Amino acid sequence: MSLLDVAPIIEQMLLTSDNVSDLNFSCGQKPQVEINGKLHSVTPIGMGRLTAYQTEMIAMSILRDNADAAMQLARTRTADLSYALPGKCRFRVNIFQQRNSYSIVMRVIPHEVPSFESLRLPPQLGDICDIRNGVVLLTGPTGSGKSSTLAAIIDQINETKSYHIVTIEDPIEFLHNHKKCTINQREVGADTKDFASALRAALRQAPKVILVGEMRDLETAEIALEAAETGHLVLSTLHTIDASKTIDRIIGLYPKNEERIIRTRLAQTFRYIISQRLIPKIDGSGRIAAVEILKSNPRTREYIEKGESEGKTLLDAIRDGEIDGMQDFDSVIRRLIETKHISLEDGLSYSTNQNNLLLQLKGLSSTEDYANASRSMGSMPPPMAPPPPMASTGSSVLDMIE
């Protein structure tokens, strides 16, 4: 394989489906594409199982014009960078060493910046564009759509405000054109040493909005809070599963003796914590985002500042805060199940509390549905005899059990 062969390989892999989210190259495995959360083996230009030499050649081809990333790989055995097929799409790439060979994972970044409508985001998130200062956090596991949601928020600000926006990313993902805003995008490694130094410099660059790709450490979190406290709107991400865990993660970055102070600062500066989970659609056509929204109001600020206790949790505040635009995962997942966007089994597997969700639904259409739901929870009951005919066809299995 020549170094020039990697572009046609990637192009052929992308033709597999319109829903390819990742490309994987690993020694001893055929090239793979991830579609709707599942890996599928492919054979671009007739390639079979990859050898260590082939994965190294693919890695070197991707690194060819990026000396900084090549040095990072040599020094730390892993490298993050962006890669582009001109005029087609871009990728967020991670190259890493395993068992004396290289593996490459390439996350597909669409050429067009997504909109709120295309991502089917809750419309109340549009209010973020009118916030003058504070912290807005996007959370969720890797691959849950955090970067896409952030890009949609930045694009809406770009279309409606006349601001200076600075983004600090590792690597740069979506490319934003200047519209009403001026947007400067800095890439860690290529344009700046690290998040913390770039964020500190951004405070002298007169931005109204600062996007920090990820709050990875105490120094970055501290400067981000300082920026929010001094009148900037700071957008960032964290790898946490929900709003409560996000607060715990940030507090955990600080020494124990500073917990009370950081709780007070967080309560005063946070505006939104948005958590996402991507769930496969029932028709197999892709995935849909379930979005949990925690918004700043007197009650949520109190729970963050004083800590959660029995009957006073952030989840309770979210469930009671629908009038303020808040929503919890299980309520969103219940609606997606009821409207047939996702299956019952998938909904339960992505829910926060499976038992409560089942009780909320109370509309399982058949014994088979109940059996599948219970099996997905790991608590399959003994087989039940068919129920006798009922006068009311609206009764559910759960009603019978009760």
N, C-alpha and C positions, 0 to 999 in steps of 0.2 A: 504494500500500500504506500502510495506517495503522499506527502504532506498536502498535496492539492486535492486529495480525494474526499476530504471530510464534508465539504459543502454539498455535493450531490448526495452523499449518504444521508445527511440531515434533511435535505429536501424530500427525498423519497420517504423517509420516516414520517414526515409531517403529512404526507398524502394519505396515510393510513386512515385518518378520521379528521373531521372538523373539530373534535373535542380533545385533541392531544394536549395534555398539560405538561408532561415531562418526557425527556429522552434519557435513557439509562444505557451506559456502556460499562460492562464489568467483565473481567477475565473469566473464561469458562462458561459464559452465558451468551446467548444471542443478543443482539441489540434489542432494546425493549422500549415501548411507548406506554405511557400511563394515560388511560382513557377512563374518565368518570371514577377515578380512584383505584382502578385495577390495572396491573401490568400485563402487557401482551407482547409476546416475542414477534419480531419481524425480521425479514431477510433483505435489507436494502442492497442492491447490486449483487445479490446472491451470497451475501455474507452469512456464515454459520456461526458457530461458537467462537467468541473472540479469544485470541491469544494475548499474552502479556505484551508482546511486541506491538500488536495492533492497538490495544488501548493506550499504550505509550505514544504511538504515532498520532492517534486522535487527540490526546492531551497536548502534545507538542504543537500540532496544527492550530489548536484553539489558542494556545499561549504565544504563538509566533510573534504577534505584534504587541504583546503586553509584557514588557520586561519586568515591571514591578510584580505582577502576579507570578511570573516564572521564578523570581527570587524568593517570593513568599513560599511557593511550593517547595523549593529547594531547602529553605530554612525550617519550615514548620510541617512539611509533608501534607499540607492542604492549602488551597488557594480559592478565593472568591473573585469572580470577574464577570464582566458582561461580554457578550459575543453577538454579532449581528450578521444576518444575511441581508445585504443591501436591498432595500425596496420590498422586503418580505416580512421579516419579523426579527425580534431580538430575544436574547436568552439571558437569564441569570444562571451562571455556571458555578458549580463547585467541583473541583478536581481534588482527589485525595488518594493517599497511598494505603493499600491494604494487602497484606500477605505478599509483600514485595512486588506488587503490580499497581497500576493506576486504575481508578474508577472515575467515571465522569457522570454527573447528573446535571441536566440542562432544563431549567424551568422556562417554558414558553411565555414570552411577554407579548401580548397582542400589539400590532402596529398602531392601532387607534387607542387613544385614551378612553376608558369606559365611562359611561354616563350612569347617573342614578337609575334611569329607566332600564338600561341594558342589564344592569346588575340586579334589578328588582329590589332595590334597597328601600327600607321604610322611608316615606317622604319626610317624616319629622327630622331626619338627619340633615335635611337641607338647612335647618336652623343653625347648624354649626358655622355656616358661611357668614352669619351675621355677628358671631362672637368676636369681641374686641381683644380679649386676653384670656389667659388660663391654659389648662392642659386638656387635650382630648387624646385618649388612648384607644387604639385598636388592638384587640387581643384575640388569641386563638392559636391553635396548633399550626405547624408549618403546612402550607397548602390550603389554608382556610379562606383565602381571598382578602387578607388584610391589606396587601399592597394595592390591589385593585380598588378597594373601597377608599383608601387614602388618595389614590390618583383621581377618583371621581370627585372627591371633596375639593382637592386642589383645583381641578378643572372648573368646577362650578364657581369657586372664588375668582378664578382667572377670568371668567365670563361676566361676573357681576360686580366686581370691585376693582379699584385702581390702586393696588398695593405692590410693594416689593416683597417677593417671596424667595426665601433661600431654602433649598433642600440639601440634606446631607445624607447620602445613601451609600450602601456597600453591597453590591454595586448599584449604579443608576439603573433603574428599571424603565418606567414609562418616561418618554421624552415629551416635555411640555413646551409648546410654542407660546411666545408672548402674545397675549390677547389684550385685555384691558390691564393686566398685571405685567410686571417685569419679573421673570422667574430665572434665578440662577441656581443651577444644579451642580453640586460638588460631589465627587466620588472619592470615597476613602481609599487611600493608596495612590490614586492618580493625581487628585487635586488637593488632598489634605492628608495629614498623618493618621488621624483617628477622629472618632466622633467628638470626643471631649474638646480637643483643640479647635476643631471646625466650629463647634457650637459656641465656644468662647469667642472666637473671631466674629461669628455672626452677630453677636451683640453690638459690635462696632460697625456693622454694615447696614444699619437702619432698616431692617425688615419689619413688616407688620406680622408676617406669618413665617414660622420656622418649622420645617419638617425634618425630624430626626428618624432615620430609618429604623433604629432599634435602641431602646434603653438597655444597654448591656451591662453597665457597671455603676458603681456609686458615683463616680465623678460625672458621668454623663447625666444621670438622674438629677444630681445636685444642680448642675448648670441649667438643665431644662427647667427645674423649679424656679431658679433665680430669674430666668428669662420670662416665665409666666408671671412672676411677681412684679416684674418691671414693665409690664404692659404689652408683652408679646403673646400671640396665639401660638402655642407649641403643639404640634401633632406628632405622635410617635406610636410605636408598637411594642408589645410584650408577648412572649409565648406563655400565656396563662389561659386557663379553661373558662373562667368566668370573672365577674366583677370582683367578688370577694377575694378570690385568689390573687387578683391583680393588686389590690391594696396590700395584701400580705406580702407579696413579692417585693414591692417598693419599700415597705417598712423594713423588710428583712435585709435590704442592702445597707441599712444604717446600723451603727452600734446600738445595743439594747438600751443604753442610758439616754438615747436621743429619741426614743419611740414617741413620747408625748409631744415633743416639738414637731416631729415630722408628721404626726397625725394631724396636728393643727394646721400645718402648712398645706398638706394635701387637701384637707377639708376646704380650705379657703381658695385653692387654686384649681382644683379639678372642675371640669365642666361636663364632660361625658366620658364614660367608659363603655365601649362598644365591643361586644364579644361575638364571634362568628363561628358557625359550624356549617360545612358544606355537606349536604345530604343528597344521595342519588335520587333522581326523579323516578317516579313509578313507571314511566314509559321508556326508561333507559336512554333518554335523549340528552342527558347531562346531569348537572347537579344544581341544587337550589340552596341559597343561603338562609339559614335560620339565624336571626340576629337578636341578641339580648342587648337592651339599652338601659344603662344606669345614668341618670341625669342629676345634676346638682340641684338640690332644693333643701330647705331647712332640715328635713328629716334625714336625708342621706348624708348631709354634712355633719349632723350630730352623731350618726352611727360611725362615721369614719373617725371623727375626732375622739369620741369616747370609747370606741370599740364596740363590737357586736356582743349581744347577750341574748338570753332566751326570750323569744318574742320580739326582739329588736335587731333583726338581721337585715343586711342589704337586700337579700332576696325578698323578705317581707315588704320592704320599702318599694322594690321594683313592682311586685304584684299589686300593691295598692296605688301605684303611681301612674296608672294608665292615662288619667286625665292630663298628666304632664308629659305624655309621650313615651313613658317607659314601658318595657315589655320584657318578660322572662322567657327563657328558652322553651320550657315545657308548654306554655300557652301558645307560643308560635308554632311549635311542632304539632300540637293538637290541631290547630287550624289547618296546617299543611296536610295532615292525615284526613281530616274531615272533608277537605276540598279535593282529595284524591291526587294531590301533587306528589306525595311520597307514600310508601307502603307503611303499614302498621309496624312491621318488623324493623324496618330501617328507622322509623321514628322512635321506637323504644330504645334501639341501640344507641341513638345519639342524644337521648333525653338525659336530664339531670336526675330525676327521680322516677323510675319506671313504674313503681306501684301507684304513685299518685297520678301519673299520666293515664294509666289504665282506668283508674276510678273516675277521672275527669271525662274520659271518652264516653263510657256508658252506652255505646252504640255499636258494639261489635255485631257484625251481621250474621255470624254463624258460629257453630261449635268449632269448626275448623279454624276460624280466625282466632278464637280464644286459645285453642291449642297451640297455634303458631306463636301467638304473643307470649304465652306462658313459657313455651320452649325457649324463646329468645331471651327470657329472663332467667333461664336455668332452673325453673321450678315446675316442670310438666306434671300436672295432676293425673291421677288414674283415669282410664277411659270412662266416659260417662255414657249411660244409655240415652238413646234419642229421646228428647222431651215429647210429651203428649201434645196434640194440637192445642193451640191457644186461641182464645177468642180475639185477642188483640194482637195484630201482627207487628205492633210497634215495640213489644217487649224485647229486651236484650238478654243475653246470657248472664251479664252481671246482675241484672234485675232478678233473675231466677236464683242466682247464688245467694243474693242478699235475702 
